[in-house]
Amino acid sequence: MSTNRPLQGTVAQAPGGGAPDARRLRTILVAVSVALMAVIASVSGLNVAQTDLAVEFGASQGTIVWIINIYTLTLAALLLPLGALGDRLGRKPMLVTGLIVFLAASVLAGLAPSAGIMLAARVLSGVGAAMIMPITLAVITSTFPEEERGKAIGVWTGVAGGGGILGMFLSALLVDVASWRWLFVLPVALILVALAMTLRSVPDSREHAGHPFDTVGALTSVVAVVGLVFTLQEGPERGWTAPATLIALAVGVLAGVVFVAWELRRRDASLLDVRLFRERRLASGSLTLLVVFGVQAGIAVVLFPFLQAVLGWSGLLSTLALMPMAVLMMATSGLAPHLAARIGARPTVATGVALGGAGLALMAGFVSVDGGYLSILPGMAAMGLGTGLAMTPSTEAITDSLPRRKQGVASALNDVTREFGTALGVAVLGALLSAGYRNSIDDRLSGIPQDTADTAREGIANAVEAAGGAGTKGEALVHAAQQSFVDGWQQAMWVGAAVMGVMFFLLLAPGPKRVAPADGAGAGGDTTVAAEEEAGTETVTTG
């Protein structure tokens, strides 16, 4: 049967009635974490198999990049609409449907006979992932009691932050010992486990709204996210002034303006009540995640070429080298709620941001060709510690700022922020690295044949390849490219450290006092904007 409960303090119940016990809560947490791991691992997994895909399908590099990027683009675009639909249609049915769609798409991708089929499978995977990702967090916030919620969110953020690196390592291992098609065995296995556990243990909950679904808001949000993410993904490749890049940017910005205007007009009936961003906790939590995930993704852009092209490591060894950062990030994500309970959420986030900035400064100051991996390891460790501390309280700030019946939307907002930050960080730090490399290598190419020098200017991988045909100048060319890459690395890292420094001072700056929560407010006690929402109920399945 189902019961209607007021929004304040609603907690989903387990089948059979009553709040879930500790054992069932652990099972629920494992189920949603495994599902999330499948989604996160699929974001980065194919990066290690680009050459294999190109050979298998006879595809251009541009096509291979689209096979990788179309998944992220689809995921980011559909998060808000599908998160909102999950609130209305039921979080468990949406999660189960997403798992089934993702499972079918992964099987199709693993068996794909052509690049076209692979692209279609990746789009379908993105649809399934957009159903899964926001609901996994919404299940936690609507199921776990307040005293346990922070710890559970810490586990979720640890998987979301470190799962990509872990997934990339496992993917590289599968490519090395088998073939690229085995990459999809990992998500299939994870989804099967998550599906079985979800059907058995995850309770259902849903919103009963007094207004129709915000279709216009959903469509404009999709167009805005597609335009902006496409711009960030394609700008570095096509050029920032290319017609396609400028058109996508204009469309994305225009759709974003229309979305905000429409949501302000809809007010309580909106897909996302943008008035809530007037509350500092939501705004700072979103901005922190944007910055932290942007810097983290940007680091990956510079780390892999350093490990592979500068140090000469294999793809598998390079992903293994990132594991200390991932392990520390996942560990401190779990510890962050305890620290926040002792000293407060904002000091915890500020400490994490400061550690992250210090890590970037350490990498920028000590990286060298001769120093190798040990010259960057302390900075990586500090970065892992810092991002773990910052992510969990920031995620909780977002979910606590929206009403309980809007937790699918809250979770989707959290995920969109992460995805947009990732795209932004890759674009900005990647561009800084490339510009720094080109500016530095120009002064080191004297005596190198013109054609070879032009190739070397395109990037360090090109330089290493061109060195084979440079005769006696080959060794000098490789050394010049390596030193130039380190110069570009330092430029990108110093900018990242500066951004983290600005974020640190923004977190410490005094802000407006938070409005006392009113009856009917959200999961964590929202401002009066949230309290203004029309009275609603949430159905909780009890049997």
C-alpha positions in Angstrom: 0.0 0.0 0.0 1.0 3.7 -0.2 0.8 6.4 2.4 0.9 10.2 1.9 3.2 12.0 4.2 4.1 15.7 4.6 7.4 16.8 3.0 9.2 17.6 6.2 11.2 14.6 7.4 9.8 12.1 4.9 11.9 9.0 4.7 11.3 6.2 2.3 10.2 3.0 3.9 11.3 -0.6 3.2 9.0 -3.2 1.8 7.0 -4.6 4.7 6.6 -1.3 6.4 8.7 0.8 8.8 11.9 2.6 8.1 14.7 0.5 6.6 17.0 -1.1 9.2 20.8 -0.7 9.2 21.3 -3.8 7.2 18.9 -2.8 4.5 20.4 0.7 4.4 23.8 -0.8 3.7 22.3 -2.9 0.9 20.6 0.2 -0.6 23.9 2.2 -0.4 25.8 -0.7 -2.1 23.1 -0.9 -4.8 23.2 2.7 -5.8 27.0 2.9 -5.5 27.5 0.0 -7.9 25.0 1.6 -10.3 26.8 4.9 -10.1 30.2 3.2 -10.6 28.9 1.7 -13.9 27.9 5.2 -15.1 31.1 6.9 -14.0 33.4 4.2 -15.4 31.8 4.5 -18.8 32.6 8.2 -19.0 36.4 7.6 -19.2 36.7 3.9 -20.1 36.9 4.3 -23.8 39.7 6.9 -23.6 42.2 4.0 -23.3 41.0 2.3 -26.5 40.9 5.2 -29.0 43.6 3.6 -31.3 41.9 0.2 -31.1 38.5 1.7 -32.1 40.0 3.6 -35.0 41.6 0.5 -36.4 38.5 -1.7 -35.8 36.0 0.6 -37.5 38.4 2.4 -39.9 37.2 5.6 -38.4 38.8 9.1 -38.2 40.0 10.6 -35.0 37.0 13.0 -35.1 34.6 10.1 -35.2 36.4 8.4 -32.3 36.2 11.6 -30.2 32.5 11.8 -30.9 32.0 8.2 -29.8 33.6 9.2 -26.5 32.0 12.6 -26.1 28.4 11.8 -27.2 27.9 9.8 -24.0 28.8 12.7 -21.8 26.8 15.2 -23.9 23.6 13.0 -23.8 24.1 12.4 -20.1 24.5 16.1 -19.2 21.6 17.2 -21.4 19.0 14.8 -19.9 19.9 14.9 -16.2 17.5 17.6 -15.1 14.4 16.5 -17.1 14.8 12.8 -16.2 15.6 13.6 -12.6 12.4 15.6 -12.4 10.5 12.7 -14.1 11.9 10.3 -11.5 10.5 12.5 -8.7 7.0 12.2 -10.4 6.9 8.7 -11.8 8.8 7.0 -8.9 12.5 6.9 -8.2 12.7 3.1 -8.1 10.9 2.6 -11.4 13.1 5.2 -13.0 16.3 3.6 -11.6 15.2 0.1 -12.8 14.4 1.4 -16.2 17.7 3.3 -16.5 19.6 0.2 -15.5 17.8 -1.9 -18.1 18.4 0.7 -20.8 22.1 1.0 -19.8 22.5 -2.7 -19.8 21.1 -3.1 -23.3 23.2 -0.2 -24.6 26.4 -1.7 -23.1 25.7 -5.0 -24.7 25.0 -3.3 -28.1 28.3 -1.3 -27.8 30.3 -4.4 -27.0 29.0 -6.1 -30.1 28.9 -3.1 -32.4 29.9 -3.9 -36.0 30.4 -0.3 -37.1 31.1 3.2 -35.9 27.5 4.2 -36.6 26.1 1.4 -34.3 28.7 2.4 -31.6 27.6 6.0 -31.7 23.9 4.9 -31.4 24.8 2.7 -28.5 26.7 5.5 -26.7 23.7 7.8 -27.1 21.5 5.1 -25.6 24.0 4.6 -22.8 23.8 8.4 -22.1 20.0 8.2 -21.8 20.2 5.3 -19.4 23.0 7.0 -17.4 20.8 10.2 -17.1 18.1 8.0 -15.6 20.5 6.3 -13.1 22.8 9.0 -11.9 20.4 11.6 -10.3 18.2 8.8 -8.9 21.1 7.1 -7.1 21.7 10.2 -5.0 17.9 11.0 -4.6 17.4 7.5 -3.2 20.0 8.2 -0.5 18.6 11.6 0.4 15.0 10.3 0.5 15.8 7.0 2.3 18.5 7.6 4.9 17.6 9.2 8.2 19.2 12.6 8.8 21.9 11.3 11.2 23.1 8.7 8.6 22.6 10.8 5.4 25.9 12.6 5.4 27.9 9.4 5.7 26.0 7.9 2.8 26.5 11.0 0.6 30.2 10.7 1.5 30.3 7.2 0.0 28.3 8.4 -3.1 30.7 11.4 -3.7 33.7 9.1 -3.2 32.5 6.8 -6.0 31.5 9.8 -8.2 35.0 11.4 -7.7 37.3 8.4 -7.7 35.2 6.0 -9.8 36.4 7.5 -13.1 40.1 6.8 -12.3 39.3 3.3 -11.0 37.2 2.6 -14.1 39.9 3.8 -16.4 42.4 1.5 -14.7 40.2 -1.5 -15.0 39.4 -0.6 -18.6 43.1 -0.3 -19.5 43.7 -3.7 -17.9 40.9 -5.3 -20.0 42.3 -3.7 -23.2 45.8 -5.0 -22.3 44.8 -8.6 -21.5 41.9 -9.0 -24.0 40.4 -6.4 -26.4 38.5 -3.2 -26.4 35.2 -5.1 -26.6 35.8 -6.5 -23.1 35.6 -2.9 -21.8 31.8 -3.3 -21.7 32.0 -6.5 -19.6 32.7 -4.2 -16.6 29.5 -2.0 -16.8 27.4 -5.1 -17.7 28.5 -6.9 -14.6 28.0 -3.9 -12.4 24.6 -3.2 -13.8 23.4 -6.8 -13.3 24.5 -6.6 -9.7 22.9 -3.2 -9.1 19.7 -4.3 -10.8 19.3 -7.4 -8.7 20.0 -5.4 -5.5 17.7 -2.6 -6.5 14.7 -4.9 -7.2 15.2 -6.6 -3.9 16.1 -3.8 -1.5 15.5 -0.2 -2.8 12.1 1.3 -1.7 10.1 3.6 -3.9 9.1 7.2 -3.3 7.6 9.8 -5.6 6.3 13.4 -5.7 2.6 14.2 -5.9 2.7 17.7 -7.5 -0.3 20.0 -7.9 0.9 21.2 -11.3 1.8 19.7 -14.7 5.3 18.8 -15.7 7.4 21.8 -16.8 7.9 20.7 -20.4 9.1 24.1 -21.7 11.7 24.2 -18.9 12.8 20.7 -19.6 13.3 21.4 -23.3 15.1 24.7 -22.9 17.4 23.1 -20.3 18.3 20.4 -22.8 19.1 22.9 -25.5 21.1 25.1 -23.1 23.2 22.2 -21.8 23.8 20.7 -25.3 24.9 24.1 -26.7 27.3 24.9 -23.8 28.8 21.5 -23.4 29.2 21.1 -27.2 31.0 24.4 -27.2 33.4 23.3 -24.5 34.0 19.9 -26.1 34.5 21.1 -29.7 36.1 24.5 -29.1 39.6 23.1 -28.6 39.4 20.9 -31.7 37.4 23.1 -34.2 38.7 26.5 -32.8 37.0 28.9 -30.5 36.0 31.2 -33.4 34.8 28.4 -35.8 31.2 28.9 -37.0 30.0 25.7 -35.3 31.5 26.7 -32.0 30.1 30.2 -32.0 26.6 29.0 -33.1 26.6 26.4 -30.4 27.6 29.0 -27.8 25.0 31.5 -28.9 22.2 28.8 -28.9 23.3 27.6 -25.4 23.4 31.0 -23.9 20.1 32.1 -25.4 18.4 28.9 -24.3 19.9 29.4 -20.8 18.5 32.9 -20.6 15.1 31.6 -21.8 15.2 28.8 -19.2 15.9 31.2 -16.3 13.2 33.6 -17.4 10.7 30.8 -17.8 11.5 29.2 -14.5 11.1 32.6 -12.7 7.7 33.0 -14.4 6.6 29.4 -13.4 7.9 30.0 -9.8 6.5 27.1 -7.7 5.5 25.1 -10.7 9.0 25.3 -12.3 11.3 22.4 -13.1 14.1 24.1 -11.1 13.2 27.0 -8.8 16.1 29.3 -9.7 15.2 31.6 -6.9 16.8 29.1 -4.5 20.2 30.2 -5.8 19.8 33.4 -3.7 20.6 31.1 -0.8 24.4 31.1 -0.2 24.6 27.4 0.6 23.2 26.3 -2.7 25.1 28.8 -4.7 28.5 28.1 -3.0 27.9 24.3 -3.1 27.3 24.4 -6.8 30.2 26.8 -7.5 32.6 24.6 -5.4 31.7 21.5 -7.3 32.0 23.3 -10.6 35.5 24.4 -9.7 36.7 21.2 -8.0 35.5 18.9 -10.8 36.8 21.3 -13.4 40.3 21.3 -11.9 40.3 17.6 -11.3 39.3 16.9 -15.0 41.9 19.4 -16.2 44.6 17.6 -14.2 43.8 14.3 -16.1 44.3 16.2 -19.4 47.9 17.0 -18.4 48.7 14.0 -16.3 48.3 11.3 -19.0 50.5 13.0 -21.6 53.1 13.6 -18.9 53.1 9.9 -17.8 53.0 8.5 -21.3 54.8 10.9 -23.6 57.3 12.4 -21.1 58.0 9.4 -18.8 57.3 6.8 -21.5 54.8 4.7 -19.4 52.1 2.4 -20.8 48.5 3.3 -20.6 47.9 0.7 -17.8 50.8 1.9 -15.7 49.7 5.6 -16.2 46.2 4.8 -14.9 47.8 2.9 -12.0 49.8 6.0 -11.2 46.6 8.0 -10.6 45.3 5.5 -8.0 46.9 7.2 -5.0 44.9 10.3 -5.8 41.7 8.4 -6.3 42.1 6.3 -3.1 42.8 9.4 -1.0 39.8 11.2 -2.6 37.4 8.3 -1.8 38.7 8.0 1.8 38.4 11.7 2.6 34.9 11.8 1.0 33.9 9.4 3.7 35.6 11.3 6.5 34.3 14.7 5.4 30.9 14.4 7.2 32.6 13.7 10.5 34.8 16.7 10.1 31.9 18.9 9.0 30.0 17.8 12.2 32.9 19.0 14.3 34.0 22.2 12.7 31.2 23.0 10.3 30.5 22.4 6.6 32.0 25.7 5.2 35.4 25.3 7.1 35.6 21.7 5.9 35.0 22.7 2.2 37.4 25.6 2.6 40.1 23.3 4.0 39.5 20.9 1.1 39.8 23.7 -1.5 43.0 25.0 0.2 44.5 21.5 0.1 43.6 21.2 -3.6 45.1 24.5 -4.4 48.3 23.6 -2.5 48.4 20.3 -4.5 48.3 22.2 -7.8 51.0 24.6 -6.6 53.2 21.7 -5.6 52.8 20.0 -9.0 53.5 23.3 -10.7 56.6 24.1 -8.6 58.3 20.7 -8.5 57.4 18.9 -11.8 60.4 18.1 -13.9 61.4 15.6 -16.6 64.3 14.3 -14.4 62.2 14.2 -11.3 59.6 12.0 -12.9 56.6 10.6 -11.0 58.0 11.5 -7.6 58.0 15.1 -8.5 54.2 15.2 -8.9 53.2 12.6 -6.3 53.0 14.9 -3.3 50.8 17.4 -5.3 48.6 14.5 -6.4 48.2 13.3 -2.8 47.2 16.8 -1.6 44.8 17.2 -4.5 43.1 13.9 -3.6 42.8 14.8 0.0 41.4 18.2 -0.8 38.8 17.3 -3.4 37.5 14.5 -1.1 36.9 17.0 1.7 35.3 19.5 -0.5 32.9 17.3 -2.5 30.8 15.7 0.2 29.6 18.9 2.1 29.1 20.7 -1.3 26.9 17.8 -2.5 24.9 17.8 0.7 24.5 21.6 0.5 22.8 21.2 -2.9 20.5 18.3 -1.9 19.6 20.0 1.4 18.6 23.2 -0.3 15.7 21.7 -2.3 12.5 20.2 -0.9 12.5 16.5 -0.2 10.0 15.9 -3.0 12.4 17.6 -5.5 15.4 15.4 -4.6 15.6 14.0 -8.2 15.9 17.6 -9.4 18.4 18.4 -6.6 20.5 15.4 -7.5 20.4 16.2 -11.2 21.5 19.8 -10.5 24.4 18.3 -8.6 25.3 16.0 -11.5 24.9 18.7 -14.2 27.3 21.0 -12.2 29.8 18.2 -12.1 29.5 17.4 -15.8 29.7 21.1 -16.8 32.7 21.6 -14.6 34.4 18.7 -16.1 33.9 20.0 -19.6 35.0 23.5 -18.6 38.1 22.3 -16.8 39.2 20.1 -19.7 38.7 22.9 -22.2 40.4 25.6 -20.2 43.3 23.8 -18.7 43.8 21.8 -21.9 44.0 25.0 -23.9 46.4 26.6 -21.4 48.7 23.5 -21.6 48.6 23.5 -25.4 49.3 27.3 -25.6 52.2 27.0 -23.1 53.6 24.0 -25.0 53.6 25.8 -28.4 55.0 29.0 -27.0 57.8 27.2 -25.3 58.8 24.8 -28.1 59.1 27.5 -30.6 62.3 28.6 -29.0 63.7 25.1 -29.0 63.3 24.1 -32.6 66.4 25.8 -34.1 68.2 23.4 -36.5 65.1 21.1 -36.8 63.8 20.6 -40.4 60.7 22.8 -41.0 58.2 20.0 -41.7 59.3 18.1 -38.6 59.2 21.3 -36.5 55.6 22.0 -37.7 54.6 18.5 -36.7 56.3 18.9 -33.3 54.3 22.2 -32.6 51.0 20.2 -32.7 51.7 18.4 -29.5 54.1 16.2 -27.6 52.8 13.0 -29.0 53.3 14.4 -32.5 56.8 15.5 -31.6 57.8 12.0 -30.3 56.5 10.4 -33.4 58.2 12.9 -35.7 61.5 12.4 -33.9 61.9 9.0 -35.5 62.4 10.7 -38.9 64.6 13.6 -37.6 67.9 11.6 -37.8 70.5 12.9 -35.4 68.2 15.7 -34.3 65.6 13.2 -33.0 66.9 12.9 -29.4 67.1 16.7 -29.2 63.6 17.1 -30.5 62.2 14.7 -27.9 64.0 16.5 -25.1 62.7 19.9 -26.3 59.1 18.6 -26.5 59.4 17.1 -23.0 60.7 20.3 -21.5 58.1 22.4 -23.4 55.3 20.1 -22.1 56.5 20.7 -18.5 56.4 24.5 -19.2 52.9 24.2 -20.4 52.0 22.0 -17.5 53.3 24.6 -15.0 51.2 27.3 -16.7 48.0 25.3 -16.5 48.7 24.3 -12.9 49.4 27.8 -11.7 46.1 29.0 -13.2 44.3 26.1 -11.5 45.9 27.0 -8.2 44.8 30.6 -8.6 41.2 29.6 -9.3 41.2 27.4 -6.2 42.6 30.4 -4.3 39.8 32.6 -5.4 37.3 29.9 -4.4 38.9 29.6 -1.0 38.5 33.3 -0.3 34.9 33.3 -1.6 34.1 30.5 0.9 35.6 32.5 3.8 33.9 35.8 2.8 31.0 36.8 5.0 27.6 36.3 3.4 23.9 37.0 4.2 22.5 35.2 7.2 20.5 32.1 6.3 16.7 32.3 6.7 15.3 30.1 9.3 13.6 27.0 7.9 9.9 27.0 7.7 7.4 24.1 7.9 7.3 22.2 4.7 10.9 23.1 3.8 13.2 20.7 2.2 15.6 18.0 3.2 17.9 20.2 5.1 15.7 23.1 6.1 15.3 25.5 3.1 15.0 29.2 2.9 11.6 30.9 2.6 11.8 30.5 -1.1 11.5 26.8 -0.7 8.9 27.2 1.9 6.8 29.2 -0.5 6.3 26.1 -2.6 2.8 24.8 -2.7 1.9 22.1 -0.2 2.6 18.7 -1.6 3.0 15.1 -0.6 5.3 12.3 -1.4 4.1 8.7 -1.7 6.3 6.1 0.0 5.8 2.5 -0.9 5.5 0.3 2.2 4.4 -3.0 0.8 
